[in-house]
Amino acid sequence: MSAALAYPIGTSGQPWGDAERAEWRARQSRQRRYADEVLAAIERLRDRFDVLEYGEIDYPPDRYPLVALRSRAWRDDLPVVLVTGGVHGYETSGVHGALAFAAQRAADYAGRVNLLIAPCVSPWAYERIHRWNAHAIDPNRSFREPSPAAESAALMRLVAPLDGRVLVHIDLHETTDSDESEFRPALAARDGKPFEPGSIPDGFYTVGDSENPQLDFQKAVIAAVSRVTHIAPADEKGQIIGSDVVAPGVILYAFRALGLCGGMTRARYTTTTEVYPDSPRASPEQCNAAQVAAVCAAIDHALAHPG
């Protein structure tokens, strides 16, 4: 029996309809509080940043303000650095790494870049520790027009006025053991496809854009993070999560074709980080620190090689 048949929702070989999506949604429960863990942290940064509410997610009975941090001393002559986290709400260090960067290191770049930080793009999923939004849609496959995900559409509206001005976009993610135990089986069931088991890499890696790889940039991020946590090795096929390793700890995806957050701007430098929080060799604090190191390395490389 295939793994797809074991998923508790849906009929093997048949994509989900409204009933299956409703059943899936009913199984999700709040496990942490966006207001307490994210909005409160943003509030503590209000004296250092402009705080922008750029939209609201309404999944009755829950409503979530979407909030970003922007450099207070914004200058139109400076390049823009976009930092995004929590596009997949369950990827905790993406959210808290973005917040840690804002609290600990953003001041180092004052007067050098404009920062726009959206630390938790998908708050409903953050609370439920899930990949999808409440409609069983993956926001990180929804950065296209028209977007099927309200979370992605709101972020695109926020960033649209900066078209052509973003130098760096770093999107902070994790690859977790639950990808293999829950999220990939759920995806297969949702789409009516067989589940094909894979493997989870032990360590940090980056995903670059196949249309704009910028391998020296990716390598700079990997080098910085290697001083904080270990880098994922290639498997026996020379791959990480089914994609060829093009440099140590680096794979490539077609960002725009896949509707990925990292493809939403025309930035010269783009990358998606992937931390492995389930490793016995990495603590939550280490995962957050790896994200901070990645952001700093991305900015440093871009400023040294502005193009």
N, C-alpha and C positions, 0 to 999 in steps of 0.2 A: 504494500500500500504506500502511495507517495505521501510526502509530508504535507502536500496541499490538502489531502483528504482529512488530515488530522486537525485542520484549523476549525475552530468551533462555529464559524459563521459562514453561511453560503453553501452553494452546491458545487461540487467539483466540476470544473470546466465552464462554469457560467459566471460572468461578471456580476458584481453586486448591483442591485437596484436600490430604490429608496428604502425598502424594508430592511435590507441587510445593513445599509449604512446607519439606519436608525438603531438597529440592534447593536451594532458596533459602538455607536455613541453612548448607548445606555450602559454599556459595560465599563465606560471610562469614569474614573472618580478623581476628585481633586486630592492631590497628595502634598501640595505645598502652596504657598500663597504668593502670588505675583506682587500684591500690594506690600506685603511685609518684606519680601526678599529682593525685589527689584525697584519698585517705586520708592520705597524708603531709602534705598541706597542712592537713587537719583536725587532725592530731596536733599541728602547730605552734601551733594555736589553743586547745589544751586548757587552757592556764593562764588563758584569758579567758572560756571558755564551758563550760557543761555539754555533754558529748558524748553523744548518745543513739544507741544502735543500735536502730532501730525495726523491723527485719525482716532477712530474708536472701533473696536471689534465688538459686535453685539451678537452673542449666542445666548438667547434667553434661557434662564433668568440672569445670565452673567454678562457684564459689560466690562471692557478693558480699554483704558486709554493707551494709545500708542505714543511712546515718549522717546525723544532723542535729545542728545546733548550737543551743543554747538559752541565753538570757540567764542568767548565773549568779545575778544578783540579781533573780530573778523575783518580781514582786509582783502579787497578785491584783487590786489596784485599778487597774492600768495596762492600757491597751489592748494588744492583740496585733497584731504585724506579722508576716505570713508571707511569706517569700521562698523561691521555688522555682526551681530551675534543672535543666537536663539531663533534663527530661521527655522531650524528644527528645535522645538521647545525643550525636548528631553536632553539636549546636549549641554549639560550644565556649565562646563567651563567656557563654552562659547559666550554665555551670558555673563558669568562672573569674571571671566578674563577681560571682557570689554569694559566692565565696570572697574576692575582693578587697574587696567591701563589708564582710565580716566582719572582715577584717584591718585595713582602713584607716579605715572610717567608723563602724562599729557603736558604738564607744565614745562617739561624739557623742550618742547617743540613750539612754545609760544613765540610768536613773531617770525616763525619759519614756515609753518603750514597752517591752514585752516582745518580744524577737526570737526567732523560730523560723525557722531557715534550713536548708532541705534542698537542698544544692547540686547533687547528682547523683542524680536520681530513677531513672534508667535506666542502671546501670553497664555491663551487657552491651553495650548499644548505644553507650555512650561509647567503649568499647574498640574497637568495630568501625566507628565513625564512621557509624552508621546511625540511621534514624528509628524503626524498629520494635524490639520485643523479639525474643527468640529464636523465638517462635511466629508471627512476621510480623504481630504485633498492634501497633497504634499506641497507646501509653499515653495520648496526649493526645486520644483519643476514647473513653477507658475509665473516666472518673471518674463511674461510676454503679454502682448496686447491682443484681445482683451484678456486680462488675467482671471482665472477661475477662483483665485484665492484672494480674499479681501486683505489679508496681511501683506501679500506681495504687491497688490495694487496700491495700497497706501504708501509703502516704501518707495515705489516708483514715482508716485506723485511728489513725495518729499524731495527726491533727488533730481527730478526732471529739470528744474531751473539751473542746475549745475552742469548741464550737458556740455561736454567739451572742456570742463575745468577740473575734473577729477584726475589727479595724478596717480593715486594709489587707492585701490579698494581691496581690503582684506576681510574675508568672510570667515568667521570663527566657528568651527564645527568639531564634533567628536565622532569616532567610530567605536561603537560599544558592542559588548557581547549580545545585548538584546537586539541588535540588528539581525543577528542570525536566529535567535530564539523566538522573536516576536515580529519585528517589523518587515523582514523580507517574506516570511510566511503570510503575513497579513496582506502584503502587496500582491503576492501571487493569488491569494484567495479573492481579493477585491477585483482583480483583473481577469479572473477565470483562467489562470495559467498554472501549470505545474510548478511547484517549488523545487528549485535546484540548490541543494546545500552548497555553501561556500565556506570561506574561512575568514577569521578576523585577524588582521595584522597586529602584532604586539609592538606598539611604538607609535611615534609621531610621524606623519608624512604630510606633504602638501599636494594639492591638485591644482595644476596650472591649466591655462586655456590653450587648447590645441591650435587655435587660430592665432595666438599671441603668447607663446610659451614663456619667453623671458627667463631662460634657464639660469642665467647668472643671478637674477633676482631670487628665483626659487632656491638656489643653492645658498644664497646669503641668509635666507630665512632658516633653512635647515641647519646651517652652521651655528647660528645663534641659539636655536632651540636645543641643539645637541649638548650644549653646556648646561642645560636645565634638566632634560630628560632624554631617554634613548630614542633613536630613530628606527622606524620599522624597516626590517630587512625585506628584500624581495623573496618570494616563495620559489619553489623548485622550477617554476616556469618563467622566472624572471619578472614576476608580476606582483602587484598589490591590488587586492579586490578585483581581480580579473583584467587589470590594465597594465600594459608594459611599463616597467620602471625606466625612465629616460635619464635619470640621474639619481644618485642615492637619496631615497626617501621622496622621490618626485614622480607623479604620474600626471597624465593629461586627460581632460575631458573637453568636449565641445560645449563651452559654456552657454552660448546664445541658442544653439540648436536644441539644447536640453532644457532651456528655460531656467538656468541656474542663477542664483542671486549674483554670483561673481561676474556674470555677463551683462548686468543691467546698465553699466556705464561704458564709456569708451576710454576708460583709464588706460594709461600706458602700462601700469603695473597692477596685475590682479592675481590673487591666489586665494584658495580655500584651504584653511588649516584643518588637520584631522588629528586630534589628540585621542589616545587610548586610555580612558579612565579606569578600566577594569584590570589593568596590568598590576600584578603584585609589586612591580617596581616603580609604581607612580601613585602618589597621594593626591587627593583633591587640590591641595595647595600647590603641588608641583604642576598639576594640569593647568591651573590658573596662571602660574608663573610662566609656563611654556607659551600660553597664548599671549601674554604680555611681551615676552621676548620676541615672539614672531611679529607682533605689531611694530615694535621698536626697530627690529631689523629691516622690516619692509620700508618703513619711513626713511631710515638711515640710507639704505641703498638707493632709494628713489631720489633723495636729495643729492647724493653723490653722483648720480647718473640721471639727470633730469631729461636727457634726450634733446 
